[in-house]
Amino acid sequence: MRLEISYLVALQYADDVVQHQEIGDGVIIENLSVADKKARLYEVLKVRNEDHYNRLVFREDLEHFPYTHRFLISVDGIRALDDPSILDAQQLLVRAIVLARMVRPISIPLYPSSIRCFYDGDEILMCFAWTYVGFYSEAYVGAKLHPPKLTESDAQRMQAYWTASQFLHSNRLAYRRIYRALYMFNDACHIRPLNIRHVVLHAVLESLICTSRNNNRAQVVQRLPQLTGLDTSEAEAIYDLCADIKHSAAPNFLNSPDLDNLTPSDQQREQATLWLEAALSELFRKILDDNTLAQDLFDRQKLMMKYPVKNRQGKLV
């Protein structure tokens, strides 16, 4: 049998939205509106499994936006519904979604609604829909009023990073500090409250760029601009928001009447989290671009020497 797995996602409409791009190892992202692919896929599911079709349509109606694209993989030689290669294929799709988050901070859930179709030649034998609910079924990153954007250029960058990202996964024990940070980064993207998400993302940041638990503020404020495009004031805003949440039990926003009418100071608090999301994505991209940086981040002594930080007395820490 041949198995085709589709992970359905909603992407923002734009002239440069990805249409069809192979990412790697058989993973493809494609626009479902081309040649009525979505309608044909849904019709197959309805004919073969009407209960699952109804479940999928109900789940999509609960989404903020209808599904527009899919991450797709096709696997030959499937012998049973519990064939181990099915789990392997799912993991490749999941890693593609995580890679999308590195390319652009993006609110695609790790486990979106999915469709599995089993083929014998051109004949469809079985079709199932998985509609996940709970953690990993929704993501909260970047702008909240629009579906995530993924352009042709983004998809091509994902393809360019694919080999390096698979190398990082295959050697996750050797690079366990970076891999654990990436795992936490992805987890944080599924936490809705901004204050909790920011604290977890900040823990990811410190685990990547801090060499000890001492002088953390100095390390974040001084080292983050050395490693990313952020400036010192932006790094300070990131750190200070985390400290306010952790040490003062501060809420997301301090003075705004509601989320649609944020005060300038509360807009700055929200912006600090967006800066943090973008900075972490940039760091992970640089790790994939240059294995030397991965080694620097993993080796605390190298990190201290190449990206120095000084305390208030002017001494290296």
Secondary structure by P-SEA (a helix, b strand, c coil): cbbbbbbcccccccccccccccccccbbbbbccccaaaaaaaaaaaaacaaaaaaaaaaaaaccccccccbbbbbccccccccaaaaaaaaaaaaaaaaaaaaccccccccccbbbbbbccccccbbbbbbbcccccccccccccccccccaaaaaaaaaaaaaaaaaaaacccaaaaaaaaaaaaaaaacccaaaaaaaaaaaaaacccccccaaaaaaaccccccccccaaaaaaaaaaaaaaacccccccccccccccccaaaaaaaaaaaaaaaaaaaaaaaaaacaaaaaaaacaaaaaaaccccccccccc
